[in-house]
Amino acid sequence: MSRSLSAYGAKMYAQMQLAIAETYGVEVASEMFSVEPSVAQELNDAITAKADFLERINVFPVDEIKGEKIFIGVSGPVTGRTNTKTTDREAKDASALENSTYELSPTESDVGLPYAKIDAWAKFPDFHQRYSAAVQKQIALDRIMVGFHGVKAAVQTDIAAYPMLQDVNKGWLQQLREQAPQQVLKEGKTAGKVTLGQGGDYANLDALVHDTKQMVDERLRDGGDLVAIIGSDLLAADKAKLYAKQGDVPTEKERIEDAQVIATYGGLPSFSVPFFPVNAVLVTSWDNLSIYFQGSSWRKQTVDNPKRSRVEDYNSRNEGYVIEQLEKIALTENVELVK
C-alpha cells in the first residue's frame, strides 16, 4: 500500500478539499464543520436521488431530535351530517393516532479512501464528483438497509456482528413488530413460519398478499394507494413457476424477464426493493414510510491520515425511521416455500 500520495494524487486531493469547502461554504474542509440546513437539504436530496426507493417514500428534514410525526394523511372518514337544531357541528380529529412521536439517533457515515485508490482515480478530471456520487449512493443504500433490518440503536455499533446494520437504528419493520404486533403475521399452522405453496398456509403469493392486506385498517385499505413490497425469494419462486408454464414461448419468456407478466399480487401493485427481507411481504403506501433527519445536525470533515495511508471522510447527522400511520401497514414474515 502506498505510504504517501503521488504528486498527481496529492493535487487531486487538494482539489477535492477545495471543492468540498466551496460546496459547503467553509474556509477549510479538514476541520469539523456544521453543514447549513439549506445545504444539508441539498445533500440529502442528492443522496435520495441515488435510490429509486428513497424517491418514492418521504425523507424529511425536522428541527428537533424528538417531536410529533409529520402526519400527511387522515385516519378515516370526515364526512357526515349534523342536526344543528339539537347538536353542534363537531370537527373530527382525523389525525389523532397513538404512537405519534418520533426520535432520532446520531448516525455516522465515515469513509476511508486509501492513497492507492486516490492515485488510481486521479486520472479522472471529475474525481471529486465521482467520489461524492459513490459515497452518496452507499449512504442511500445504507439507509434502506437500516430501514428494513434495524432492530436497535446501539451506543456502539458492531458491523462484524450485525452486517445488515441491525444495530444502527430501529427500522420500519421493527417498529411495526413492537408497536402493532397484531399487524404482523409470523407463523401459520406450523410454529415459527408461514408456509407458501401446495399444501401450505397459502397456496400462492396472491393469497398471501391478499391476507396481508386484510391486516391493514379497513378504513385505509381501499384508498387506492397501497402497494405490496415482496421479498426476492418469493418473487423468484413465482417467476420460476411462470417459466415452467410459459417459458418456452419466446414472447412470454421476454415478458417474464422484463417483470411484466404479473404487475400485481393480491390486487396490489407489487415491487421488489433493495435489502427487503427475501421471505417477507409488506403492504402499505409509499408515503407511509419516512426517514427524518435533523437539518441542523449534519456535520462533515475530510482529513489526510498518513498513519493509516488514507484520506478519511467523516459524515454525521441525527436520523430516524418513522411509520406515519401504524394502521396503514401490515407485514407477513418468516415465509417458507413448500418444496
C-alpha positions, -999 to +999 in steps of 0.1 A: +000+000+000+012+035-008+026+053+022+020+087+006+000+102-022+016+106-056+022+141-068-009+140-090-029+122-063-020+149-038-031+175-064-065+157-068-069+155-030-062+192-027-087+200-054-113+178-036-107+197-004-112+230-022-144+217-039-158+204-006-150+238+011-167+257-017-197+234-018-204+238+019-193+274+022-165+269+047-129+280+047-113+245+051-128+210+049-101+195+071-118+208+103-151+195+115-179+219+104-216+221+106-235+220+073-260+248+069-296+233+069-302+245+033-271+228+021-279+197+042-312+196+023-294+197-010-270+169+002-299+149+014-317+153-020-285+141-038-284+110-016-321+104-021-318+106-058-293+077-058-320+052-049-354+049-066-370+036-034-359+067-014-375+089-040-408+071-035-410+075+003-406+106+025-372+118+035-380+149+057-358+175+075-370+182+110-359+208+136-359+187+168-344+154+177-377+144+192-412+156+183-445+149+166-446+130+134-451+149+102-485+135+095-497+139+060-529+118+059-561+112+077-571+081+097-606+077+085-638+093+071-645+130+078-679+133+061-713+132+078-743+154+088-754+171+119-789+181+131-779+216+142-813+222+158-802+199+186-764+193+182-734+214+175-713+205+145-681+189+157-649+187+137-634+153+136-598+148+148-588+126+119-552+126+127-555+116+164-533+085+164-514+066+190-476+064+187-475+098+171-439+108+181-405+102+166-370+102+180-337+105+160-304+088+168-268+100+160-258+083+127-223+082+112-213+075+076-175+076+077-154+066+047-117+057+044-102+063+010-067+046+006-039+065-010-036+038-037-072+043-047-068+081-049-038+077-071-057+052-093-086+076-096-065+107-100-065+103-138-102+113-139-107+151-140-141+147-123-125+127-094-144+147-068-178+142-084-172+105-089-161+101-052-191+122-039-215+102-060-201+069-048-204+079-011-239+093-016-251+061-032-237+040-004-254+062+022-286+058+003-283+020+003-274+020+040-305+040+048-326+014+031-308-015+048-313+000+082-350+007+074-357-030+068-332-047+091-326-023+120-338-036+154-320-013+178-299+018+182-267+006+199-244+030+217-215+013+199-224-005+166-207-037+155-207-043+118-190-077+122-218-089+144-245-071+125-235-069+088-270-057+078-267-027+101-292-042+125-278-022+154-278+013+138-314+022+143-349+008+147-363+005+112-399+003+100-403-034+104-390-035+139-412-006+149-442-024+134-434-055+154-432-036+186-460-011+182-486-031+163-478-068+166-514-076+156-505-064+121-475-088+118-481-125+108-451-146+118-465-181+118-493-202+104-502-239+111-465-246+118-448-228+146-423-202+136-431-200+099-457-192+073-457-218+045-463-209+009-471-235-018-493-265-024-504-278+010-490-248+028-508-220+047-511-202+014-514-219-020-499-189-039-485-154-035-517-138-045-535-153-014-506-144+009-506-107-003-544-105+000-544-117+036-515-094+045-536-065+031-565-076+054-544-067+084-545-030+073-573-010+090-604-013+068-608+025+067-574+027+049-575-005+030-592+007-002-578+042-007-561+031-039-526+039-027-515+006-011-486-014-026-470-047-018-433-050-013-423-086-018-391-104-009-369-115-038-370-153-029-408-152-031-408-134-064-382-157-078-402-188-069-433-174-085-413-164-116-399-199-118-435-212-120-442-189-149-411-200-167-421-237-162-456-229-177-448-204-204-410-200-207-408-220-239-428-193-258-403-166-269-427-137-264-438-149-230-402-155-219-393-120-228-422-106-208-413-127-178-377-115-178-389-079-181-410-085-150-441-075-169-461-108-167-477-101-133-477-064-122-500-071-092-503-097-064-535-099-043-548-069-063-520-046-053-491-032-074-460-051-063-424-041-060-390-055-053-369-032-031-332-034-022-324-052+011-361-060+018-362-094+036-362-122+010-390-141+027-415-114+036-444-093+023-451-057+034-483-039+025-485-001+030-484+031+009-451+047-002-460+079+018-465+060+050-428+053+052-405+081+063-369+089+072-364+120+093-331+138+097-323+169+118-314+196+093-291+214+117-273+183+128-253+174+097-215+176+103-186+169+080-148+167+080-123+154+055-087+147+067-055+132+055-044+104+078-008+092+069-008+069+099-033+047+080-022+057+045-056+070+036-079+100+034-109+099+059-142+115+052-164+119+083-202+125+079-227+125+108-263+136+114-293+127+136-316+104+118-346+081+124-373+060+108-410+067+110-442+049+101-466+078+096-498+057+102-495+024+121-530+014+110-519+016+074-492-011+073-490-049+076-463-075+074-461-112+068-426-126+075-408-159+081-424-172+048-410-206+038-416-222+004-431-256+003-409-278-018 
